[in-house]
């Protein structure tokens, strides 16, 4: 068992309070083993062995249950017994003390990025712009007489320039939607703090 009680975080030490000297095993050494021991989780028997004491399994289990009650430890039932682990704010599951938990990601994944409305509107604007380019090239060749086409060059030019206006309109709409999205995210973040 680790000997240094200063390795317990301050919020854990404050929850432990003063030791109950009537108990032959206090909560502090059990909490210290949970937070500083080599195992990510313990059964009552494993904790008893880790403490290297002559305390009964029931006594160790009582201290572990007390730690669960004061939110220092967490417990789950497994195979007709319980496992206990340190209640670290970084994870709801047991993690070894030497493992660094990765911070929650703040950037969207590609699929999340592509499902945003402003990105979809921009993609539509780009698709229309590419189609307009093909229409204008066709209009140019029809105007010179190089390619016979059932529509006149003038009709193709009007369609092409209309498409340009529509694609620019979509880009403007996407910009407004994006600004509203960013403003909404900032308002939500401010409300959380």
N, C-alpha and C positions, 0 to 999 in steps of 0.2 A: 504494500500500500504506500502511496506517496505520503511524505511526511509534512511538506510545507502547506499550511492552511491558507497562506496568502495567494495561492494559485486559484482559489475560488473567486469568481467575479463578485464585485461588491453587492450587486442586487441579490445574489444568492446568499452571501453571508448575512445580509440584513433579513432575509426571509427565515434563515435558520434560527435567529434569535439566540438567547442565552441557552446553554445546554441544560438539560434536565439531569441533574446529577443523581437522581434516584434510579435512572436507567443505567445498566452496566454497559450499554452501547449507546452512544449519542448519535445524532443525525449527522454531525460534522464529518466524521471519518467516512461514513457511507457516501455522503455527497461528494467528498473529495475524491473517492475512488471512482464515482460515476463520471466526474468531470476530468480527472487527470489519469485515470487508469488506461491500460492498453486495449481494453475491449470496448466495442461500440455499445454493447448491451450486456446485461447480467441477469441470470436467474438468481433466486435467493441463495441457492447452494453455491453458485459461482461467486457471488458477492462474499459469502461466508469464507470461502477458500481464499479469495483475494485479500480479505482483511486479515487472514492468518490468525484468527481468534478462536477461542473456545465457546463463543456465543452459539446458542442454538439457532437452527434454521428459522424457527418461528420468530425469534428476537430480531434477526436480520430482516426477515420479511416485514415485521412490524415497522422497523425504521424506514424501509423502502416505501411502504404504504404511506407513512407520515410524510415522506418527501414528495410523494405524488399529491397528497392533500394540499401541501403548501406550494405546489406548482414548480418544484425544483426538479422533479423527475416526471417521466411519463411511463405508462404501463400498457402492455397489451397481453391478452391471454393467448397462449400457444401451448398445444398438447397438454392440456390439464394443468397448466402452470402459468406463471406470469413471467414476462421479461420486462426489465426496467432499463431506462436509458436517461441520460442527462437531457433536460428540457432546454435545448439550445434554440434560440429564436430563429436561427438560420434554416432549420429543417424540422419538419414534423416527425421525422424518422430518425432512428439511431445512426449517428455518424461517429467514426473514430475521432479521437481528440487531435490526431495529427493530420486530418484531412481538411483542406480548405474548401468551403462550399462556394460554388460559383455564384456570383451575383445574378440577380434576375436580369434578363436581357431587356434592353430598352429599344433596340432597333427591331423593326418588323421583319418577318421572314419574307421571302419573295412572294409566296402565295398571299400573305396578308397585304403586302404592298400592292399587288395587282387587283385586289378586291376593293380598294379604295375608289370612291366615286370619281374623284378628280383625275385619277390615273386612267380610269376607263374612258372618261370624256376626252382626255388628251389622245388616247389611242384611237378613238373614233375619228378625231380631228386629223390625225396623221394618216389614217386609212383613206379618208376623203381627199386629203391633199395629194396622196399618191394616185388615186383614181383620177383626180382632176388633171394631174400631169399627163396621164395617158390620153385623156380627152383632148387636151390642148395640143399635144403632139399629133394626134389624129387630125385635129382641125387644121394644123399647119400643112400637113401632107394633102388634105382634101382641098385646101385653098390653093395650093400650087398645082393641083390636078394630078399629082403623082399617084394618089389612091382614090379610086371612085368609092363614094360612100353615099348611102341613101339620104342622109341628113346634109344640109348645106354647111359650109364652113362657118357661116355666121351663127347658125344654131349651135354648133359645137363650141364656138367661142363664148356664146352667152351661157351655155351649160357649164363650161370650164370656169368662167369668172364667177358664176353663181356658187359653184363648189368652193372656190377660194374664199368667198365671203362666208360661207357656212363653216368652213374649217377654222377660219380666224374667230368666228363667233363662238365655236366650241372651245377654242383655246382660252378665250376671255371668260367663258362660263366656268371652265376648269380652274382658272385662277381664282375666281370668286369663291368657288366651292372649297378650294384648298385653303384660302385665307380664313373662311368660316371654320373649317376643320381645325386649323392651327389655333385659332382664337378659342374655340371650344375646349381643346385639350388644355390650353393654358388656364382657362377658368376652372376646369376640373382639378388640375394640379394645385391651384391656389386654394380651392375649397378643401382639399385633403390636408393642407398644412395649416 
